[in-house]
Amino acid sequence: MQSLNTLNTLNTPKPIESGDAPETTRILARAFGDDPMMLWLFPDEEGREDRLAQWFDVMLTHKYGPLGHCERTGAAAAFWTPPGTAEQHPDEATLARINGLLGEHVARLGEMLELVGKATPQEPHWYLAVLGADPAAQGNGHGAALLRSGLAKADAAGLPAHLESSKQSNIGFYERFGFTVRDEIHVPGGGPILWSMWREARGDVVHWAGKTVSR
């Protein structure tokens, strides 16, 4: 059994470095292996985990890594973007990778992104784009540690936070951190439901026992 100190070390968020990408993207591929959105975008079971790892590599190296705030623990990862982040259109090489990964299902991505864009709150906020923990390590506080870390930064800036949950069973987890469901996004063509969730900024942030809490 792992000691409390070992668990705390493994759960401590740290920035994702370039050399962390292979392990991080594999963790996320396993974390999202049963996610309704990923199953819809990658319906072919054969080789799905490899394609998911490549998908998250694209997201990390070409989108959220350069533009956002990306952290990991020993078994989880989170990609955030703060307000004012300039959206960058993928270059031809990145588009080719995306098209190669999604194949004939690439149009589904465009449909989903259009719906999500229309439902995105206009107020300045921190956006949680990705949060996933390896199923083998779930329940050990990895996702919670990353969520607290990002929310502490949002609170320090006096800003709310926003996310879309593509898994209904995760709603309760986010609600424990102050998020509430703001809207449901129904993706057409047999696509999943996305739950748009919002959390107001919390003031009077204090640090206690190594954790950030709000009174």
trRosetta pair geometry for C-beta under 8 A, 3 or more apart (Angstrom, degrees):
i j d omega theta_ij theta_ji phi_ij phi_ji
2 6 4.5 -120 -175 87 99 129
2 7 5.3 118 119 -55 122 87
2 10 7.7 -21 179 3 155 140
3 6 4.6 99 56 4 79 102
3 7 7.1 -144 95 -3 43 86
4 7 5.7 -55 -149 38 33 111
4 8 6.3 35 153 -21 66 106
5 8 5.7 -53 -147 36 31 112
5 9 6.5 33 153 -20 64 104
6 9 5.7 -54 -152 34 32 112
6 10 6.4 26 154 -14 66 107
7 10 5.8 -57 -146 40 32 108
7 11 5.9 23 157 -14 67 115
7 140 6.2 -132 -147 -174 110 106
7 141 7.2 74 165 44 110 123
8 11 5.7 -63 -140 44 28 107
8 12 6.5 47 155 -47 63 96
8 210 7.9 34 -163 116 126 157
9 12 5.9 -40 -154 2 30 117
9 74 7.7 55 114 -38 72 130
10 73 6.1 71 152 165 59 101
10 74 3.6 -52 -158 12 87 143
10 75 6.8 24 167 -4 113 97
10 140 7.6 -15 98 138 125 132
10 142 7.5 -56 132 -90 92 99
11 73 5.2 -6 -143 -151 31 142
11 74 7.2 -53 -56 19 35 99
11 140 6.9 -144 -78 134 112 90
11 141 5.0 1 -126 101 143 105
11 142 5.7 -131 -120 -94 78 55
11 145 4.5 155 170 -40 94 158
12 73 6.5 137 58 -124 32 91
12 145 6.9 -109 -99 178 20 145
13 71 4.3 20 -173 166 109 135
13 72 7.1 141 -145 69 65 21
13 73 5.8 -58 -87 -68 52 84
13 78 7.7 -32 -127 31 124 118
13 145 5.6 -177 -38 138 93 100
13 146 5.3 129 -93 -100 121 63
13 149 4.2 -41 31 -50 161 164
14 71 6.4 147 70 -154 23 87
14 72 6.4 -36 63 64 73 70
14 73 7.5 114 15 -97 79 43
15 70 6.9 76 -157 83 66 68
15 71 6.0 -61 -98 -103 35 69
15 72 8.0 25 144 20 14 79
16 20 4.9 -132 -159 78 75 138
16 21 7.4 88 168 -75 113 59
16 24 5.7 37 -136 -82 125 162
16 60 6.9 -85 126 -156 152 121
16 65 7.0 -93 90 -112 119 94
16 70 4.3 -50 27 121 123 108
16 71 6.3 -165 -26 -114 85 15
16 72 5.0 85 -83 -13 92 110
16 77 6.7 46 -77 -139 132 113
17 20 4.9 104 56 -7 69 106
18 21 6.3 -21 -173 -20 44 112
20 23 5.9 -71 -167 53 61 102
20 24 5.0 57 142 -28 92 117
20 72 6.2 -170 167 26 145 154
21 24 5.7 -64 -136 42 26 110
21 25 5.9 19 171 -16 67 111
21 57 6.0 75 174 -126 112 87
21 60 5.8 166 -127 107 96 143
21 61 6.3 30 -124 -63 144 106
22 25 6.3 -61 -144 37 22 103
22 26 6.5 21 158 -17 60 110
22 57 8.0 16 -93 -96 46 117
23 26 5.8 -60 -151 37 31 112
23 27 6.4 35 152 -23 66 104
24 27 5.7 -53 -152 31 32 113
24 28 6.5 24 154 -12 65 106
24 56 7.5 -139 122 135 83 124
24 60 6.7 112 104 -101 130 161
24 72 5.4 -97 -109 -91 111 146
24 77 4.9 83 -159 -75 99 150
25 28 5.7 -52 -146 40 36 109
25 29 6.3 45 151 -26 65 102
25 53 4.5 95 135 -163 102 72
25 54 7.4 81 165 -63 141 18
25 56 4.2 166 -137 90 85 109
25 57 4.6 1 -101 -60 160 78
25 60 6.4 -116 -74 5 101 141
26 29 5.5 -47 -146 31 33 115
26 30 6.7 29 155 -13 63 102
26 53 5.2 12 -87 -116 54 123
27 30 6.1 -61 -157 38 30 105
27 31 6.2 30 148 -22 66 111
27 72 7.6 113 54 -145 156 117
27 75 6.2 178 -138 -166 127 45
27 76 6.6 -157 158 -97 135 22
27 77 5.9 121 88 -8 127 109
27 132 7.0 152 130 106 85 101
27 133 7.5 -45 171 -153 107 30
27 134 4.9 -77 -147 -60 84 97
28 31 5.2 -52 -140 37 37 116
28 32 6.0 11 166 1 70 110
28 52 7.2 -148 113 149 81 101
28 53 7.4 134 69 -110 86 55
28 56 4.3 139 87 -119 139 166
28 77 5.7 -58 -61 50 105 123
28 130 6.7 6 -135 173 134 130
28 132 4.8 101 -128 68 70 138
29 32 6.6 -69 -141 50 22 91
29 33 6.7 55 151 -66 58 86
29 49 5.0 93 156 -165 122 71
29 50 7.6 48 -153 -73 155 13
29 52 3.8 130 -130 100 86 109
29 53 4.0 -36 -50 -63 144 74
29 55 7.9 125 -95 45 89 96
29 56 6.3 -131 -55 11 75 131
30 33 5.5 -19 -154 -27 35 120
30 49 7.0 29 -76 -139 61 114
30 134 5.2 28 89 -132 131 73
30 135 6.0 -119 151 7 102 92
30 136 7.7 -20 150 -1 146 93
31 35 7.9 31 124 -39 66 120
31 76 7.3 93 -86 -124 145 72
31 132 3.0 123 122 170 152 113
31 133 5.6 126 -112 57 121 26
31 134 6.0 -79 -64 -80 87 31
31 135 6.8 169 -105 -38 48 71
32 35 4.1 -36 -158 1 76 133
32 37 8.0 -52 -164 69 116 91
32 38 4.6 110 154 -26 110 157
32 52 6.0 -171 80 -163 109 135
32 56 7.9 153 24 -59 137 125
32 132 5.6 -58 -42 -114 87 151
33 38 7.4 -83 -110 98 12 143
33 48 7.3 108 -139 114 77 118
33 49 6.4 -4 -106 -95 108 91
33 52 7.0 -140 -88 19 61 171
33 135 7.5 -61 34 -24 121 130
34 39 7.1 8 -160 -50 35 122
35 38 4.2 68 72 17 104 108
35 39 6.5 -177 84 -12 50 86
35 166 5.7 60 -180 96 103 120
35 167 5.8 -87 -131 -57 76 115
36 39 5.7 -56 -141 38 30 111
36 40 6.3 29 158 -21 64 107
36 166 5.4 -150 61 156 92 96
36 167 6.3 156 7 -88 98 67
36 192 3.7 111 132 -97 122 145
36 193 7.8 8 106 38 155 59
37 40 5.7 -57 -150 35 30 111
37 41 6.4 19 156 -10 66 108
37 112 7.4 105 -148 -145 107 154
37 166 3.8 -49 -19 -162 118 157
37 187 7.9 103 -113 -1 85 159
37 191 7.8 30 -118 -169 65 93
37 192 5.3 -98 -70 36 62 138
37 194 7.2 47 -75 -82 124 99
38 41 5.8 -56 -140 43 34 104
38 42 5.8 -18 172 31 70 108
38 52 6.1 35 -164 -111 132 117
38 55 7.9 162 -131 78 102 161
38 166 7.8 120 -11 108 73 150
39 42 6.8 -73 -125 67 21 72
39 43 6.5 60 168 -102 61 57
40 43 6.7 6 -145 -66 23 92
40 108 6.6 -158 141 173 95 146
40 187 7.2 99 142 99 166 144
40 190 7.1 177 -132 113 109 84
40 191 5.2 85 -169 -128 157 67
40 192 5.7 -138 -25 -17 142 94
41 55 8.0 102 117 -124 136 156
41 102 6.3 -62 179 -119 91 104
41 105 6.1 145 -163 133 48 130
41 108 5.8 -169 -108 100 66 128
41 109 6.3 63 -128 -73 116 86
41 112 7.8 -58 -76 -2 108 154
42 48 5.1 126 139 -138 124 95
42 51 5.5 164 -132 99 138 132
42 52 6.4 -121 23 -66 167 85
42 55 7.6 -109 -51 -39 135 148
42 101 7.8 -50 -93 160 109 90
42 102 7.4 -101 -81 -113 73 63
42 105 7.4 -180 -84 73 34 153
43 105 6.8 156 8 -79 101 154
44 47 7.1 3 116 55 108 90
44 48 6.5 179 93 -71 62 93
45 48 5.6 -59 -155 -20 32 126
47 50 5.0 -51 -169 42 76 116
47 51 5.8 75 133 -23 89 102
48 51 5.7 -62 -148 40 34 108
48 52 6.1 35 155 -22 70 106
49 52 5.6 -52 -145 36 32 113
49 53 6.5 35 154 -21 64 102
50 53 5.8 -52 -151 33 32 112
50 54 6.6 28 151 -14 64 105
51 54 5.6 -54 -150 39 35 111
51 55 6.2 43 148 -27 66 103
51 101 5.3 138 -162 -155 98 91
52 55 5.3 -48 -146 32 34 118
52 56 6.5 27 158 -12 66 103
53 56 6.1 -56 -148 40 30 104
53 57 6.4 37 149 -25 62 105
54 57 5.3 -50 -149 32 35 118
54 58 6.7 40 151 -21 64 97
54 97 7.2 -143 163 -180 110 108
54 101 5.7 -165 100 -100 120 126
55 58 5.8 -52 -159 30 32 111
55 59 6.6 29 147 -15 64 106
55 101 5.6 147 -76 171 85 156
56 59 5.2 -48 -144 38 41 115
56 60 6.0 39 156 -19 69 106
56 130 7.3 126 -130 -151 102 160
57 60 5.8 -56 -142 40 29 108
57 61 5.8 4 169 0 67 116
58 61 6.6 -66 -129 48 20 92
58 62 5.4 -29 -172 29 61 121
58 63 7.2 43 139 -4 68 106
58 94 6.3 124 -151 -154 105 91
58 97 5.6 175 -93 113 125 132
58 98 6.3 130 -169 -73 166 83
58 101 7.5 -116 -15 -9 144 153
59 62 7.3 -57 -101 53 8 81
59 63 5.2 -49 -155 45 49 122
59 64 5.7 16 159 8 80 110
59 79 6.7 -92 145 -52 113 173
59 129 7.6 -171 -175 132 124 131
59 130 6.7 92 140 -35 148 148
60 63 7.5 6 -25 50 8 78
60 64 6.0 -45 -113 61 39 98
60 65 4.8 61 168 -42 59 113
60 70 6.5 96 -138 -135 87 161
60 79 7.0 -129 -97 -88 70 130
61 65 5.4 2 -105 23 24 147
61 66 7.9 44 170 -24 35 95
62 65 7.5 56 9 38 20 106
62 66 7.2 -19 -164 7 21 120
62 90 6.1 44 153 -121 135 96
62 91 7.9 -126 -149 23 123 88
62 94 4.8 135 -155 -116 162 136
63 66 7.2 -137 151 39 6 92
63 67 6.3 -49 170 25 48 121
63 68 7.6 21 131 -4 70 115
63 88 7.4 -167 -120 60 62 101
63 90 7.7 -42 -70 -80 96 96
64 67 6.2 -77 -127 59 27 89
64 68 4.0 -31 -161 30 73 133
64 70 5.5 108 131 -69 105 114
64 79 3.9 12 168 -165 163 124
64 80 7.7 113 -160 47 116 25
64 81 6.6 -110 -126 -61 84 95
64 129 5.9 -147 -90 59 135 147
64 130 7.1 -109 -26 18 170 117
65 68 7.2 -5 -37 47 11 85
65 70 5.6 -33 -99 1 58 150
66 88 7.6 -21 91 23 129 151
67 81 6.0 1 123 -120 102 109
67 85 5.0 92 172 -170 105 120
67 86 7.2 -128 -132 61 117 61
67 88 6.7 -160 -65 6 134 113
68 79 5.7 69 97 -178 151 81
68 80 5.4 171 178 87 113 46
68 81 4.0 -77 -105 -85 106 68
68 82 7.3 150 -140 2 64 66
68 85 6.5 14 -83 -123 67 159
68 129 7.1 -84 -104 11 168 130
69 79 7.8 141 75 -163 49 43
69 80 4.4 -23 63 70 97 104
69 81 7.2 165 14 -92 78 26
69 82 6.4 64 -16 -30 120 96
69 150 6.9 145 99 -117 124 92
69 153 6.9 -114 147 91 170 170
70 77 7.1 3 -174 -176 91 101
70 78 7.1 179 -147 91 51 53
70 79 5.0 -8 -105 -109 90 70
70 80 7.3 -173 -75 27 43 66
71 77 7.1 175 95 -151 46 59
71 78 5.4 -1 59 56 87 95
71 80 7.9 12 8 6 96 106
71 146 5.7 174 92 -134 114 95
71 149 5.9 -70 75 104 171 148
71 150 7.3 -154 24 -59 130 91
72 76 6.7 173 -154 91 64 48
72 77 4.3 -20 -103 -101 88 82
72 78 7.5 179 -81 19 44 64
72 146 7.6 -9 -121 -97 21 126
73 76 4.9 21 41 48 103 88
73 77 7.7 -149 22 -70 62 45
73 142 4.6 -155 66 -145 143 91
73 145 5.8 77 -70 78 142 133
73 146 6.3 -117 -21 -53 107 102
74 137 7.5 -165 98 -139 91 163
74 142 7.1 -110 56 -110 70 121
75 133 5.8 49 122 -162 90 84
75 134 4.4 -88 -174 26 97 114
75 136 7.3 -115 -154 76 136 85
75 137 3.5 22 138 47 161 165
75 140 7.3 50 55 65 140 128
75 142 5.0 -98 73 -89 89 162
76 131 7.4 16 176 -174 111 69
76 132 6.4 -168 -148 100 79 42
76 133 3.7 -29 -94 -100 111 77
76 134 6.8 -122 -70 1 62 71
76 137 7.1 -131 -42 92 91 126
76 142 3.6 143 -4 144 131 119
76 143 5.3 -146 -149 -69 158 60
76 145 7.7 132 63 55 135 99
76 146 5.7 -130 116 -16 120 139
77 130 7.0 -1 109 119 92 112
77 131 7.7 -159 97 -134 48 40
77 132 6.4 -3 55 58 78 80
77 146 7.2 132 -174 -115 13 159
78 128 6.7 -45 -167 -148 106 96
78 130 6.4 174 -147 94 40 68
78 131 4.6 10 -110 -103 91 80
78 143 7.9 119 -65 -141 110 62
78 146 4.0 156 -16 165 133 129
78 147 7.1 175 -97 -68 153 51
78 149 7.6 154 54 66 146 113
78 150 6.0 -113 135 -38 145 134
79 128 7.7 117 80 -164 54 52
79 129 4.6 -49 98 66 104 107
79 130 4.1 39 30 41 107 103
79 131 7.8 -140 28 -59 61 54
80 126 5.8 -4 -172 179 118 102
80 127 6.6 149 -160 78 63 51
80 128 5.6 -31 -102 -101 81 55
80 129 6.8 172 -103 11 24 85
80 150 4.8 164 -63 -135 148 127
80 153 7.7 127 111 67 162 136
81 85 4.6 -92 -177 25 108 161
81 126 7.3 168 83 -158 43 57
81 127 4.8 -8 56 57 90 105
81 129 6.3 54 -6 -29 100 119
82 85 6.0 123 66 -41 61 107
82 126 5.6 -28 -112 -108 57 81
82 153 7.6 -88 -88 135 113 121
82 157 7.5 101 -146 -12 118 172
82 159 7.9 91 -152 73 84 162
83 124 3.8 40 -133 -160 165 89
83 125 6.0 105 -65 37 109 27
83 126 7.0 -81 -26 -68 78 46
83 159 6.5 -144 -6 -148 125 153
84 124 7.3 15 -34 -133 82 112
90 94 3.7 -121 -172 95 111 127
90 95 5.1 145 106 -54 118 75
90 98 6.9 76 104 -11 171 135
91 94 5.2 93 52 12 67 102
91 95 7.1 -128 102 -4 33 92
92 95 5.6 -54 -145 38 32 112
92 96 6.3 37 154 -24 65 104
93 96 5.6 -52 -151 32 31 114
93 97 6.7 32 150 -19 63 101
94 97 5.6 -51 -153 32 36 112
94 98 6.5 34 151 -17 67 104
95 98 5.6 -54 -148 38 34 110
95 99 6.1 33 155 -17 68 107
96 99 5.8 -54 -143 40 30 110
96 100 6.2 32 155 -21 63 109
97 100 5.7 -58 -148 37 29 112
97 101 6.3 26 156 -18 65 107
98 101 5.9 -58 -148 36 30 109
98 102 6.2 3 164 3 67 113
98 106 6.8 101 136 -130 89 111
98 109 7.3 -114 175 74 118 174
99 102 6.4 -67 -136 50 26 93
99 103 7.5 90 168 -79 56 24
99 106 5.4 -2 -121 -91 63 154
100 103 7.2 17 -171 -66 25 66
102 105 4.9 -116 178 78 88 82
102 106 4.0 119 99 -81 128 69
102 108 7.3 -153 -169 47 127 98
102 109 6.0 -70 -109 -24 165 127
103 106 6.7 -173 73 -32 22 91
105 108 4.9 -21 177 12 82 123
105 109 7.6 91 131 -22 76 87
106 109 5.7 -43 -168 22 50 115
106 110 7.3 47 143 -14 70 99
107 110 5.6 -52 -158 35 45 113
107 111 6.4 46 148 -20 72 104
108 111 5.7 -55 -150 36 35 112
108 112 6.3 32 155 -17 68 108
108 187 8.0 58 -169 170 90 126
108 189 6.7 -135 -112 92 93 144
108 191 6.8 159 -158 -86 106 117
109 112 5.9 -59 -149 38 29 109
109 113 6.2 25 157 -17 66 110
110 113 5.9 -57 -142 39 29 108
110 114 6.3 31 158 -23 64 106
111 114 5.9 -56 -151 32 27 111
111 115 6.7 22 155 -14 62 106
111 187 6.8 105 120 -160 106 91
111 188 6.6 -96 171 53 137 93
111 189 6.8 58 105 13 168 134
111 191 7.4 -160 105 -41 123 153
112 115 6.0 -59 -153 37 32 108
112 116 6.2 27 155 -16 68 110
112 187 5.3 -1 -103 -124 86 128
112 191 6.6 -174 -84 -152 101 153
113 116 5.7 -55 -141 41 32 110
113 117 6.0 38 157 -25 65 106
114 117 5.7 -53 -148 33 27 114
114 118 6.7 26 155 -17 62 105
115 118 5.9 -57 -153 34 31 109
115 119 6.4 13 156 -6 66 113
115 185 5.4 129 144 -170 117 117
115 187 6.2 -167 44 -101 159 71
115 194 7.9 139 113 32 119 131
116 119 5.9 -69 -147 46 31 102
116 120 6.4 52 152 -51 67 95
116 164 6.3 -69 -130 -42 113 163
116 185 6.4 56 -87 -169 62 169
116 194 6.8 -17 -93 83 97 167
117 120 5.7 -34 -150 -1 32 119
119 183 5.7 -154 -161 98 120 149
119 185 5.3 -115 -3 -84 166 119
119 196 5.6 -132 148 -68 123 150
120 162 7.4 100 -152 138 72 153
121 125 6.2 44 83 3 123 143
121 162 5.6 -156 26 -93 120 150
121 182 7.5 -12 -61 128 117 165
121 196 8.0 144 -33 174 93 126
121 198 6.7 83 -40 -101 150 122
123 160 6.7 38 109 40 128 126
124 159 5.9 -80 121 -133 94 119
125 154 7.5 17 -169 -142 64 123
125 159 5.7 167 -123 167 42 104
125 160 4.7 -41 -118 81 106 83
125 161 6.0 154 -180 -106 102 20
125 162 4.8 68 123 -8 146 108
125 198 7.9 -70 -134 -137 158 87
126 150 6.5 171 150 168 140 97
126 151 7.8 178 78 -105 145 42
126 153 6.8 123 -102 95 156 97
126 154 3.9 -107 11 -92 141 113
126 157 7.5 122 -47 52 114 133
126 159 5.7 113 -19 107 89 121
126 160 7.4 -157 28 103 76 39
126 161 4.7 -28 70 -108 96 81
126 162 7.3 165 82 23 47 70
127 161 7.4 165 -85 -160 24 65
127 162 5.3 -26 -108 70 70 94
127 163 7.0 137 -165 -83 59 56
128 131 5.8 -7 174 -30 118 115
128 147 7.6 13 -116 -120 150 80
128 150 6.3 103 -92 126 102 159
128 161 6.4 41 -20 177 103 110
128 162 7.2 -168 21 88 76 42
128 163 4.0 -23 64 -86 105 113
129 163 7.8 -145 -65 -126 19 82
131 143 5.9 90 163 -147 108 97
131 146 6.2 169 -137 102 102 129
131 147 6.4 43 -139 -73 152 90
131 163 7.6 -22 5 -136 120 147
132 143 7.5 -41 -160 -98 8 109
133 137 5.8 -114 169 85 104 96
133 138 5.1 129 101 -89 122 75
133 142 4.5 130 -120 81 124 122
133 143 4.6 -93 -32 -48 124 98
134 137 4.6 57 71 21 98 104
134 138 7.2 -144 90 -37 47 76
134 142 7.8 22 29 59 78 165
135 138 5.5 -28 -145 -8 39 119
137 140 5.2 -67 178 30 78 129
137 142 5.7 46 127 -13 119 141
138 142 7.6 -88 -103 37 42 110
138 143 7.4 14 -127 -8 77 120
141 144 4.9 -62 -153 48 64 116
141 145 5.6 70 148 -31 87 100
142 145 6.0 -56 -152 30 26 110
142 146 6.7 18 155 -11 62 107
143 146 5.9 -60 -151 39 33 107
143 147 6.1 32 154 -20 68 109
143 173 7.3 0 116 174 136 141
144 147 5.6 -56 -144 38 31 111
144 148 6.2 33 157 -20 66 105
144 177 7.8 -179 -137 -69 77 123
145 148 5.9 -53 -148 35 28 110
145 149 6.4 31 153 -23 62 107
146 149 5.6 -52 -149 32 33 115
146 150 6.6 26 157 -12 65 105
147 150 6.2 -58 -149 40 31 105
147 151 6.1 25 157 -14 66 113
147 174 7.8 -151 -140 -113 147 68
147 177 5.7 -89 144 -92 131 168
148 151 5.8 -62 -142 43 28 107
148 152 6.1 36 157 -29 65 105
148 177 7.5 -135 -77 -127 64 125
148 211 6.6 -38 168 -160 154 92
148 212 6.0 155 169 55 101 95
149 152 5.9 -52 -151 27 26 113
149 153 7.1 22 152 -15 59 103
149 212 7.7 118 -100 23 38 127
150 153 5.8 -57 -158 33 37 109
150 154 6.6 33 148 -16 69 104
150 161 7.3 103 129 -124 104 141
151 154 5.4 -51 -147 38 40 113
151 155 6.0 40 154 -20 70 105
151 161 6.0 -71 -109 -29 78 157
151 177 6.4 -147 -54 174 162 122
151 178 7.8 121 -149 44 145 123
151 199 7.2 -37 -125 106 115 150
151 202 7.9 29 165 25 108 114
151 212 7.8 -178 89 96 86 125
152 155 5.7 -53 -143 39 30 111
152 156 6.2 35 154 -24 63 106
152 205 6.7 125 -144 -162 76 144
152 212 3.9 58 -104 88 128 166
153 156 5.6 -49 -145 33 30 114
153 157 6.6 20 156 -9 61 107
154 157 6.0 -67 -154 44 30 103
154 159 4.9 -101 -165 78 78 88
154 160 6.9 -22 172 140 126 10
154 161 4.8 -19 -137 -63 175 103
154 199 8.0 83 110 90 151 110
154 201 6.4 -140 141 -107 90 87
155 158 7.3 37 -174 -77 35 29
155 159 7.8 -118 -73 48 20 57
155 201 5.5 145 -117 -160 56 81
155 202 5.0 -29 -121 59 121 77
155 203 7.3 -178 -169 -85 95 28
155 205 4.9 119 128 -67 128 136
155 212 7.6 167 55 154 137 129
155 214 6.5 -131 -143 -77 155 122
156 205 6.3 -77 -77 45 67 158
157 201 7.7 -114 82 -120 65 135
158 201 5.1 75 -171 164 39 165
158 203 7.2 22 -114 -90 83 88
159 201 5.4 122 66 -75 13 125
160 198 6.3 6 167 -173 131 87
160 199 5.9 168 -164 87 82 53
160 200 5.1 -48 -104 -121 106 35
160 201 5.2 -97 -67 -34 52 75
161 179 7.4 -74 89 -89 103 99
161 198 7.5 156 84 -156 51 45
161 199 4.6 -4 56 57 94 106
161 201 7.9 115 -16 -79 77 62
162 196 7.3 -12 -166 -171 98 85
162 197 7.0 156 -154 84 51 55
162 198 5.6 -9 -104 -104 78 68
162 199 7.7 -159 -68 24 39 72
163 174 6.8 -135 63 -129 135 147
163 179 7.0 -35 37 -127 109 150
163 196 7.9 170 91 -151 40 46
163 197 5.2 -13 64 59 83 102
164 185 6.9 -24 -140 25 126 134
164 194 4.4 3 -178 178 116 118
164 195 6.7 149 -160 70 59 42
164 196 5.5 -26 -101 -95 81 59
164 197 7.2 161 -98 14 28 80
165 168 7.4 117 124 -90 117 26
165 170 4.9 -159 -154 83 126 113
165 171 5.7 172 83 -78 162 68
165 174 6.3 -133 -61 -6 135 147
165 194 7.0 151 71 -162 41 63
165 195 4.6 -17 58 58 96 102
165 197 6.0 40 -9 -12 105 126
166 192 5.6 71 -165 104 92 146
166 193 7.9 155 -145 87 55 46
166 194 5.4 -30 -93 -106 70 79
166 195 7.9 -169 -74 19 24 75
167 170 4.5 72 84 -1 101 111
168 171 5.9 -25 -169 -12 49 115
168 193 7.4 36 -64 77 101 115
168 195 7.0 105 -104 -25 62 134
169 172 7.4 -42 -179 21 45 103
170 173 5.1 -50 -165 33 61 120
170 174 6.4 53 144 -16 83 101
171 174 6.1 -63 -155 41 34 104
171 175 6.2 37 150 -25 69 108
171 181 6.5 -4 -148 -63 124 112
171 195 5.8 -15 -93 90 112 165
171 197 7.3 177 -133 -79 78 135
172 175 5.4 -51 -143 33 34 116
172 176 6.8 42 156 -27 63 97
173 176 6.1 -53 -164 21 31 112
173 177 7.6 10 147 -3 59 104
174 177 5.9 -66 -161 42 43 103
174 179 4.0 -33 152 50 101 139
174 197 5.5 39 132 152 148 166
174 199 7.9 -128 172 -52 95 121
175 178 7.7 150 -169 10 35 6
175 179 5.8 -93 -85 70 39 76
175 180 6.8 66 -117 -91 85 51
177 199 6.9 -33 117 -106 85 153
178 199 4.5 85 108 -143 97 113
178 200 7.3 -102 160 46 119 67
178 202 6.8 -97 -117 -48 171 125
179 197 4.2 37 172 162 122 120
179 198 6.5 139 -150 66 75 23
179 199 4.4 -62 -87 -59 63 104
180 197 6.5 166 78 -152 25 79
180 198 6.1 -32 60 62 77 77
180 199 7.3 133 8 -84 68 59
181 184 7.4 16 178 -60 119 77
181 195 5.2 -58 -125 -174 106 110
181 196 7.1 95 -161 72 62 54
181 197 5.6 -46 -96 -97 45 78
182 196 4.8 -67 65 108 96 97
182 197 6.3 153 2 -117 90 21
182 198 4.5 56 -46 -4 133 116
183 195 7.7 161 84 -159 46 46
183 196 4.1 7 56 46 90 126
184 193 5.7 -19 -169 -169 103 111
184 194 7.3 147 -162 76 51 49
184 195 6.0 -24 -106 -105 69 62
184 196 7.3 -143 -72 14 20 85
185 193 6.8 143 73 -164 52 56
185 194 4.1 -14 59 60 109 101
185 195 7.7 -151 20 -67 80 18
185 196 6.1 84 -23 -35 106 103
186 191 7.6 129 167 82 52 96
186 193 5.6 -22 -101 -107 63 79
187 191 2.8 -74 108 110 110 137
187 192 5.8 30 35 54 122 49
187 193 7.3 -156 11 -85 81 28
187 194 6.8 71 -33 -12 104 101
188 191 6.1 36 61 21 22 112
202 205 6.8 103 104 -73 91 88
202 214 3.9 -10 140 -133 134 166
203 214 7.3 102 70 -150 27 114
204 214 6.3 99 81 -159 76 76
204 215 4.9 -69 121 50 123 98
205 212 6.1 1 -175 -172 110 102
205 213 7.5 158 -154 83 65 32
205 214 5.5 -43 -100 -95 65 78
206 212 7.7 161 85 -151 34 58
206 213 6.2 -25 68 68 81 80
206 214 7.5 134 20 -110 73 29
206 215 6.2 38 6 -26 119 106
207 210 7.6 15 179 -109 96 9
207 211 7.3 165 -154 80 63 32
207 212 5.7 -35 -101 -98 72 64
207 213 7.7 134 -112 22 24 73
208 211 6.3 -30 72 62 66 79
208 213 5.7 -32 32 22 111 121
